[in-house]
Amino acid sequence: MATLAEQYVSFWRHILVGWLHWSKDDFATFVSKWSSEMNRLDSLFYHYDELHYIVDFLVADEIKNKLQLRHDKIGYLSDYEYYVGTLLYPAIYGKPPYKSPVATADYELAFQRYQEAANRIREECE
């Protein structure tokens, strides 16, 4: 059975290398940034799910920057936070209640849902 750290790394690999085509070196650098936190028993690292640490990579910077300045959807959240919560999380994790993905997750289906959500976010930003 995989450790929790291994589960996070596996999830990240599917998305960052598989979907976003990161190089192995870039991915290794990203993982090494978090390795000390993942291995500390007193860390709050696991307070957040796997997607929390990589969600910002899933939206183009220019779109993210525009949406972070807008508060049209819900006053106390930026439109970026709104779309992350209402489109990206369900696209990748499936319908609520969200569960962390396991080795048997259907990443191909999640990728299709992610592409649809990303397109919708892009359209909303135009």
C-alpha positions in Angstrom: 0.0 0.0 0.0 1.3 3.4 -1.0 2.1 6.0 1.7 0.2 9.2 1.7 3.2 11.0 0.3 3.4 8.5 -2.6 -0.3 9.1 -3.3 0.2 12.8 -3.5 3.2 12.4 -5.8 1.4 9.9 -8.0 -1.6 12.3 -8.4 0.7 15.2 -9.1 2.6 13.1 -11.7 -0.6 12.3 -13.6 -1.6 15.9 -13.8 1.7 17.8 -14.1 3.6 15.3 -16.3 0.7 13.5 -18.0 -1.7 16.5 -18.7 0.6 19.5 -18.6 3.6 17.8 -20.1 6.1 18.9 -17.5 9.6 17.5 -17.9 10.8 14.9 -15.4 13.3 17.4 -14.0 10.7 20.1 -13.5 8.5 17.6 -11.8 11.3 16.4 -9.6 12.1 20.0 -8.6 8.5 20.5 -7.7 8.3 17.4 -5.6 11.6 18.2 -3.8 10.1 21.6 -2.8 7.5 19.7 -0.7 9.4 16.6 0.4 10.5 17.9 3.8 6.9 18.9 4.6 5.5 15.6 3.4 7.9 13.7 5.6 7.4 15.6 8.8 4.9 14.2 11.3 4.1 17.7 12.8 3.4 19.2 9.3 0.1 20.7 8.3 0.9 19.6 4.7 -1.8 16.9 4.7 -4.4 19.4 5.9 -4.8 20.2 2.2 -5.7 17.8 -0.6 -3.4 16.9 -3.5 -5.1 19.3 -5.9 -4.6 22.3 -3.6 -0.9 22.3 -4.3 -1.1 22.2 -8.1 -4.4 23.9 -9.0 -2.8 27.2 -9.9 -0.9 25.4 -12.7 -4.2 24.3 -14.3 -5.3 27.8 -15.3 -3.2 30.1 -17.6 -1.6 33.0 -15.7 -3.3 35.7 -17.7 -6.8 34.2 -17.1 -6.0 33.6 -13.4 -4.8 37.2 -13.0 -8.0 38.6 -14.5 -10.3 36.4 -12.5 -8.4 37.1 -9.2 -9.4 40.8 -9.6 -13.1 40.1 -10.3 -15.7 39.4 -7.6 -18.8 39.1 -9.8 -19.9 35.6 -8.7 -19.7 35.7 -4.9 -18.6 38.9 -3.2 -16.2 37.4 -0.7 -14.5 35.1 -3.2 -12.6 36.2 -6.3 -14.0 34.7 -9.5 -10.9 32.6 -9.7 -11.6 31.0 -6.4 -15.2 30.5 -7.4 -14.3 28.7 -10.6 -11.7 26.6 -8.9 -14.3 25.4 -6.4 -17.2 25.0 -8.7 -15.5 23.8 -11.9 -12.0 22.5 -11.4 -12.5 20.5 -8.3 -15.5 18.7 -9.6 -13.8 18.2 -13.0 -10.9 16.4 -11.4 -12.3 14.7 -8.3 -15.8 14.0 -9.6 -19.0 15.2 -7.9 -19.0 16.1 -4.2 -18.3 14.8 -1.7 -14.7 14.9 -3.0 -12.5 12.0 -2.4 -8.8 11.9 -2.9 -8.0 9.9 -6.0 -6.7 6.4 -5.7 -4.6 4.3 -8.1 -7.7 3.2 -10.0 -8.9 6.8 -10.7 -10.0 7.4 -14.3 -7.5 10.2 -15.2 -8.6 10.1 -18.8 -12.2 11.0 -17.9 -10.9 13.6 -15.4 -8.8 15.1 -18.1 -11.8 15.5 -20.4 -13.8 17.1 -17.7 -10.8 19.4 -16.9 -10.6 20.5 -20.5 -14.3 21.3 -20.6 -13.9 23.3 -17.3 -10.8 25.1 -18.5 -12.7 26.1 -21.7 -15.6 27.4 -19.8 -13.3 29.4 -17.5 -11.6 30.8 -20.6 -14.9 31.8 -22.1 -16.1 33.5 -18.9 -12.9 35.5 -18.9 -13.4 36.9 -22.5 
